[in-house]
Amino acid sequence: MDKRERWELAWTIFVIVLFAIVIAGTLPEDFVVGGTPSVERCLVGVPTSKIIDVHITSYQYLFKVNESGGGIISDELGSPYYYNLIIGHPGEYLNITMRSADVTSNFYFADYSDRVVTDQIVPGLVAYDVLPVPNITGAYAFLGGEYNGPWFSYQTGLLLSLPCSGYFTQGNITAYKTQTSVAQSVALKGDPYNPPIVGPPTSFYLVGNQCGLFNDTVPGPTLITCAHKTVTVKMYMPTPDIDRNYLYNYSVNGTAYPVTSVYVGIYAIWWNGTITLVKQVPISYGTTMCFTFNATAPAYLYGIITPVYYNYNPCGLSTKIGDLIGVQKGYIMGAWGVILVECD
């Protein structure tokens, strides 16, 4: 063996030893939620009562979320999952585990006053992160930060930082509005993923566009109202008639039709994360859907809060042999948003 071969052998052995050290040091932690060393260190010294375990499954156009711990038990109308929604309280930490259901995706969150989080979500692998719940209560956008199809911009959710008890105070709302206004006028100027803040009246009118969005934003505007007041929310959605609208669907034989098998409504969000029905009706196009309720919960969801199945299949061309125009389908959400309730 000459000198060159000895060097090559030594270098190969050195690399193998390094791999062995890394594997031996991290293997006991790799299969624990939030178990990668960098993430685990973020939670050292944090009481268990302040940690919320968040399991996110990323679909092509949708985040499916399951939460437990920290006083939060995800329960949306009897289901253990939220769609495009994370709920927590100030001072708590989100111990996030992310998996992909079908395609490569991304979890992107910009906490206006803290940091930017971006995590790749790849099929067959698990991603981890720890995210402090914003100390300024309010609704903060997170999104799928990677193009994975024409509806990728609709994969946008809200991290809702709720008061631990009671309602949003005037100080909370002022701080939230100020922080959001500064962010949208500087770092996030022109960013379509941060919905406008409207309120605090007791009457709101939301108008859908031909892309299936309320007031041209996704999610829709964040509405502010007052506790224990009678609130009226009116929603109008035009009849969809173009392929840019996910509510304009196709049957198996390729016939286009407006989706009618979805509900529009108002849903209460309670302090422990439970979401209950206030009122809902089947979607009605071309007419105003009116909802009146007493604001007793700390927050509410409005609109279509469950995914809508979309299948692009004009003239049956996506179901013929060879899929002549390709396949484009998935679960999509667009016409929804939150209402924050301020102390009266």
C-alpha positions as CSV (number, residue, x, y, z in Angstrom):
1,M,0.0,0.0,0.0
2,D,1.6,3.3,-1.1
3,K,1.3,6.6,0.7
4,R,-1.6,7.9,-1.4
5,E,-3.7,4.7,-0.7
6,R,-3.0,5.0,3.1
7,W,-4.2,8.6,3.1
8,E,-7.4,7.6,1.2
9,L,-8.0,4.7,3.7
10,A,-7.4,7.0,6.7
11,W,-9.8,9.6,5.3
12,T,-12.5,7.0,4.7
13,I,-12.2,5.6,8.2
14,F,-12.3,9.1,9.6
15,V,-15.6,9.9,7.8
16,I,-17.1,6.5,9.0
17,V,-16.1,7.3,12.6
18,L,-17.7,10.7,12.4
19,F,-21.0,9.2,11.0
20,A,-20.9,6.6,13.8
21,I,-20.5,9.4,16.5
22,V,-23.4,11.4,15.1
23,I,-25.7,8.4,14.8
24,A,-24.9,7.1,18.3
25,G,-25.4,10.6,19.8
26,T,-28.7,11.3,18.2
27,L,-30.4,8.0,17.7
28,P,-32.1,7.9,21.1
29,E,-33.7,11.3,20.4
30,D,-34.6,11.0,16.7
31,F,-37.9,9.2,17.3
32,V,-39.2,11.6,20.0
33,V,-41.6,14.4,19.2
34,G,-39.4,17.5,18.8
35,G,-36.5,15.2,19.5
36,T,-33.7,16.6,17.3
37,P,-31.1,18.1,19.7
38,S,-31.5,21.8,18.5
39,V,-35.2,21.6,19.1
40,E,-35.0,19.7,22.4
41,R,-32.7,22.4,23.8
42,C,-35.3,25.1,23.2
43,L,-37.6,23.4,25.7
44,V,-35.1,22.9,28.5
45,G,-36.5,24.4,31.7
46,V,-40.0,25.0,30.2
47,P,-42.7,23.5,32.4
48,T,-44.8,20.8,30.8
49,S,-47.9,22.9,31.4
50,K,-46.5,25.5,29.0
51,I,-45.8,23.0,26.2
52,I,-48.4,22.3,23.5
53,D,-47.6,19.3,21.3
54,V,-48.6,20.2,17.7
55,H,-48.8,17.5,15.0
56,I,-49.1,19.0,11.5
57,T,-49.8,16.9,8.4
58,S,-49.3,18.9,5.3
59,Y,-51.4,18.0,2.3
60,Q,-50.9,19.6,-1.1
61,Y,-53.1,22.6,-0.3
62,L,-53.9,22.2,3.4
63,F,-52.5,21.9,6.9
64,K,-54.2,19.4,9.2
65,V,-53.4,20.1,12.8
66,N,-53.8,18.1,16.0
67,E,-52.9,19.8,19.4
68,S,-52.6,18.6,23.0
69,G,-51.2,20.0,26.2
70,G,-50.8,23.5,27.6
71,G,-54.6,23.7,28.3
72,I,-55.4,23.1,24.6
73,I,-57.2,20.1,23.2
74,S,-57.9,20.4,19.5
75,D,-61.6,19.8,19.0
76,E,-63.3,21.3,15.9
77,L,-66.9,20.3,15.9
78,G,-66.1,17.0,17.5
79,S,-63.1,16.3,15.3
80,P,-59.6,16.1,16.9
81,Y,-58.2,18.2,14.0
82,Y,-58.2,21.8,13.0
83,Y,-57.7,22.8,9.4
84,N,-55.2,25.6,8.8
85,L,-55.4,26.7,12.4
86,I,-53.2,26.6,15.5
87,I,-54.3,27.8,18.9
88,G,-52.2,28.7,21.9
89,H,-51.8,31.2,24.8
90,P,-49.1,33.7,25.4
91,G,-46.1,32.3,27.3
92,E,-46.6,28.8,25.9
93,Y,-44.4,26.9,23.4
94,L,-45.5,25.0,20.3
95,N,-43.6,21.7,20.1
96,I,-44.2,21.0,16.4
97,T,-43.8,17.8,14.6
98,M,-44.5,18.0,10.8
99,R,-45.1,15.3,8.2
100,S,-46.2,15.3,4.6
101,A,-49.3,13.4,3.4
102,D,-48.4,13.6,-0.3
103,V,-46.1,16.3,-1.6
104,T,-43.1,18.3,-0.6
105,S,-44.3,21.4,1.3
106,N,-43.1,24.0,3.7
107,F,-44.2,25.6,7.0
108,Y,-43.4,29.3,7.0
109,F,-44.2,31.6,10.0
110,A,-43.1,35.2,10.5
111,D,-43.7,36.4,14.1
112,Y,-43.6,40.1,13.5
113,S,-41.8,40.8,16.8
114,D,-39.6,37.8,17.1
115,R,-38.3,35.6,14.3
116,V,-39.0,33.9,11.0
117,V,-39.5,30.1,11.0
118,T,-39.3,28.1,7.8
119,D,-39.3,24.3,7.8
120,Q,-39.2,21.9,4.8
121,I,-41.8,19.1,4.9
122,V,-40.7,16.2,2.8
123,P,-42.6,12.9,2.2
124,G,-41.1,10.1,4.3
125,L,-39.3,12.4,6.7
126,V,-40.2,14.2,9.9
127,A,-39.5,17.8,10.6
128,Y,-39.4,19.4,14.0
129,D,-39.5,23.0,15.4
130,V,-40.3,24.9,18.6
131,L,-42.3,28.1,18.2
132,P,-43.2,30.4,21.1
133,V,-46.8,31.6,21.0
134,P,-46.8,35.3,20.3
135,N,-47.0,37.4,23.5
136,I,-49.2,39.9,21.8
137,T,-52.5,38.2,21.5
138,G,-54.0,38.1,18.0
139,A,-54.2,36.1,14.7
140,Y,-50.9,35.5,12.9
141,A,-50.6,34.0,9.4
142,F,-48.5,31.0,8.6
143,L,-48.4,29.4,5.2
144,G,-47.0,26.7,2.9
145,G,-43.9,28.5,1.6
146,E,-43.2,26.3,-1.4
147,Y,-45.0,26.0,-4.7
148,N,-46.7,22.6,-5.0
149,G,-49.4,23.4,-7.5
150,P,-51.7,26.2,-8.7
151,W,-53.6,26.5,-5.4
152,F,-50.5,26.7,-3.2
153,S,-51.2,30.3,-2.1
154,Y,-54.4,29.1,-0.5
155,Q,-52.4,26.9,1.9
156,T,-52.4,29.7,4.5
157,G,-53.5,29.3,8.1
158,L,-53.7,31.4,11.3
159,L,-51.8,30.9,14.6
160,L,-54.4,32.3,17.1
161,S,-52.8,33.6,20.3
162,L,-55.8,33.6,22.8
163,P,-55.9,35.2,26.2
164,C,-55.6,32.5,28.9
165,S,-58.9,33.7,30.3
166,G,-61.3,36.5,29.6
167,Y,-61.4,38.5,26.4
168,F,-58.9,40.5,24.4
169,T,-58.3,43.8,26.2
170,Q,-58.3,47.2,24.5
171,G,-54.5,47.2,25.1
172,N,-54.2,43.8,23.5
173,I,-56.0,44.9,20.4
174,T,-54.1,48.2,20.1
175,A,-50.8,46.4,20.4
176,Y,-51.8,43.8,17.9
177,K,-53.0,46.5,15.4
178,T,-49.9,48.6,15.8
179,Q,-47.5,45.7,15.4
180,T,-49.4,44.4,12.3
181,S,-49.6,47.9,10.8
182,V,-45.9,48.4,11.2
183,A,-45.1,45.0,9.7
184,Q,-47.4,45.4,6.7
185,S,-46.0,48.8,5.9
186,V,-42.3,47.8,6.2
187,A,-41.1,44.2,6.1
188,L,-44.4,42.6,4.9
189,K,-45.5,45.5,2.6
190,G,-47.7,44.1,-0.1
191,D,-47.8,40.6,1.4
192,P,-51.2,39.1,0.6
193,Y,-50.9,36.5,3.4
194,N,-51.6,38.9,6.2
195,P,-55.3,39.8,6.3
196,P,-56.5,43.3,7.2
197,I,-58.0,44.0,10.6
198,V,-61.5,45.4,10.6
199,G,-63.5,46.6,13.7
200,P,-64.7,47.0,16.3
201,P,-68.3,47.5,15.0
202,T,-71.0,45.0,15.6
203,S,-72.0,44.6,12.0
204,F,-69.8,43.2,9.2
205,Y,-70.3,42.5,5.5
206,L,-68.0,40.1,3.7
207,V,-68.0,39.9,0.0
208,G,-66.7,36.9,-2.0
209,N,-64.9,37.3,-5.2
210,Q,-64.6,35.1,-8.3
211,C,-61.7,33.3,-6.8
212,G,-63.7,32.1,-3.7
213,L,-62.2,34.6,-1.2
214,F,-63.8,37.1,1.1
215,N,-62.6,40.6,0.5
216,D,-59.8,39.4,-1.7
217,T,-57.6,38.0,1.1
218,V,-56.8,34.5,2.3
219,P,-57.7,34.1,5.1
220,G,-60.4,36.7,5.1
221,P,-60.2,39.9,7.2
222,T,-59.7,39.6,10.9
223,L,-62.8,41.1,12.5
224,I,-62.8,42.8,15.9
225,T,-66.0,43.0,17.9
226,C,-67.1,43.6,21.6
227,A,-67.9,41.0,24.2
228,H,-71.6,40.4,25.1
229,K,-72.8,42.5,22.1
230,T,-75.2,41.3,19.5
231,V,-73.1,40.8,16.3
232,T,-74.3,40.5,12.7
233,V,-72.1,39.1,10.1
234,K,-73.3,39.1,6.5
235,M,-71.6,37.0,3.8
236,Y,-72.1,37.2,0.0
237,M,-70.6,34.8,-2.5
238,P,-71.2,35.2,-6.2
239,T,-72.1,32.1,-8.3
240,P,-68.7,30.6,-9.3
241,D,-68.3,30.2,-13.1
242,I,-64.5,30.1,-13.8
243,D,-61.8,27.6,-13.1
244,R,-59.9,30.0,-10.8
245,N,-62.6,29.4,-8.3
246,Y,-62.2,26.2,-6.2
247,L,-66.0,26.3,-5.6
248,Y,-66.4,25.6,-9.4
249,N,-65.9,21.9,-9.6
250,Y,-66.1,19.1,-12.2
251,S,-67.9,15.8,-12.1
252,V,-66.4,12.5,-13.1
253,N,-67.8,12.9,-16.6
254,G,-66.4,16.4,-16.9
255,T,-69.5,18.6,-16.3
256,A,-68.8,21.8,-14.4
257,Y,-71.0,22.9,-11.5
258,P,-70.9,25.2,-8.4
259,V,-70.2,23.3,-5.2
260,T,-73.3,23.2,-3.0
261,S,-72.3,20.5,-0.5
262,V,-70.5,22.8,1.9
263,Y,-71.7,24.9,4.9
264,V,-71.1,28.6,5.7
265,G,-71.4,29.6,9.3
266,I,-70.1,31.1,12.6
267,Y,-68.2,28.9,15.1
268,A,-67.1,29.8,18.6
269,I,-63.5,29.2,19.7
270,W,-63.2,28.7,23.5
271,W,-60.2,29.2,25.7
272,N,-59.3,25.5,25.7
273,G,-59.3,25.4,21.9
274,T,-62.7,23.7,21.5
275,I,-64.6,25.0,18.5
276,T,-68.4,24.7,18.6
277,L,-71.2,25.5,16.2
278,V,-73.1,28.8,16.6
279,K,-75.0,28.7,13.3
280,Q,-74.4,27.3,9.8
281,V,-76.4,27.0,6.6
282,P,-75.7,25.4,3.2
283,I,-73.9,27.8,0.9
284,S,-76.1,30.0,-1.1
285,Y,-74.8,31.9,-4.1
286,G,-75.9,35.3,-5.3
287,T,-77.8,36.1,-2.0
288,T,-76.7,37.5,1.3
289,M,-76.3,34.9,4.1
290,C,-76.9,36.6,7.5
291,F,-75.7,35.5,10.9
292,T,-76.6,37.1,14.2
293,F,-75.2,36.0,17.5
294,N,-74.1,37.1,21.0
295,A,-70.4,37.4,21.4
296,T,-69.6,35.3,24.5
297,A,-66.6,33.3,23.3
298,P,-63.1,34.9,23.1
299,A,-62.9,34.3,19.3
300,Y,-64.9,33.0,16.4
301,L,-64.4,31.4,13.0
302,Y,-66.5,32.5,10.1
303,G,-67.1,31.2,6.6
304,I,-66.3,27.7,5.2
305,I,-64.0,26.2,7.9
306,T,-63.8,22.7,6.4
307,P,-61.9,21.8,3.2
308,V,-63.6,21.8,-0.2
309,Y,-62.7,19.0,-2.6
310,Y,-61.7,20.4,-6.0
311,N,-61.2,18.3,-9.2
312,Y,-60.2,20.0,-12.5
313,N,-61.7,17.8,-15.2
314,P,-63.3,19.7,-18.1
315,C,-65.0,17.5,-20.6
316,G,-63.7,14.4,-18.7
317,L,-60.2,15.0,-20.0
318,S,-58.5,14.4,-16.7
319,T,-60.1,11.0,-16.3
320,K,-59.6,9.6,-19.7
321,I,-56.8,7.2,-20.5
322,G,-53.5,9.0,-20.2
323,D,-55.1,12.0,-18.5
324,L,-55.0,14.2,-21.6
325,I,-54.7,17.5,-19.6
326,G,-53.2,16.2,-16.5
327,V,-54.6,15.8,-13.0
328,Q,-55.3,18.7,-10.7
329,K,-57.3,18.0,-7.5
330,G,-57.1,18.4,-3.8
331,Y,-58.7,19.9,-0.7
332,I,-58.8,23.7,-0.5
333,M,-59.8,26.4,1.9
334,G,-60.2,30.1,1.1
335,A,-63.5,31.7,2.3
336,W,-62.8,31.8,6.0
337,G,-61.4,34.0,8.8
338,V,-61.5,34.8,12.5
339,I,-63.3,37.3,14.8
340,L,-61.5,38.5,18.0
341,V,-63.7,39.6,20.9
342,E,-62.6,42.6,22.9
343,C,-63.7,43.5,26.5
344,D,-66.7,45.7,26.5
